[in-house]
Amino acid sequence: MSITPESVKQLLSSADLGDRLRAVNQIRQLEPVIGFELVQDAIGDSNARVRYSAVSQMDTLGSQDLQLSLDILRDRLLNDPEPDVQAAAADCLGALKLHEAFEDMQQLYHTTDEWLIQFSIIATLGELGDPRAFELLKEALSSDNELVQTAAISSLGELGDVQAVPLLAPYATNPDWQIRYRVVQALTHLNNAEAKSILKTLTDDEVEAIATEARNSLQSA
């Protein structure tokens, strides 16, 4: 049976959860302008799994109408009862570079008790590319959650503000090799004299993947 807007719409209105989940997946096979219209129904679904799957598609579909996407994603970010859905909304706000949502994400970071939401906010701020994010990312470097901390390192690199280099320097000797690896990647983006100096020390790292990444970074600079 071929997938059409009508068949997907019918599945979306089904009482069966499996039908609705299948419908959201089938939206990917429709024209984006049609998919954007249909995914809005799924974002309002009563089931969190359906809402999560639908919101997660907004990073590609949302460009059809950025203002409407901002309104939809901001609503899910702040009001959805399911942390997974809120986290997905944060991801898409960054992917779509909706700078108007920065203050909402900043406020939610400080008020939520859910580490997953904090992680998604910090992880997406690099992609968002808003200079206002620097102070929040600096704060997140001191998070008790290592995943949030690691996301902050990556996002500081993506943000591209060289003021991050001295902040990242202490993490170049962190006992966790994954953190050191993220530092190398971040410093590659920042690429000033201080960053290169730190990268040079990391070419001798005991973990070969880190040493190789650091050497490659310096060679391509």
Secondary structure by P-SEA (a helix, b strand, c coil): ccccaaaaaaaaacccaaaaaaaaaacccccaaaaaaaaaaaaacccaaaaaaaaaaccccccccaaaaaaaaaaaacccccaaaaaaaaaaaaaaccccaaaaaaaaaaccccaaaaaaaaaaccccccccaaaaaaaacccccaaaaaaaaaaaaaacccccccccccccccccaaaaaaaaaaaaaaccaaaaaaaaaacccccaaaaaaaaaaaaac
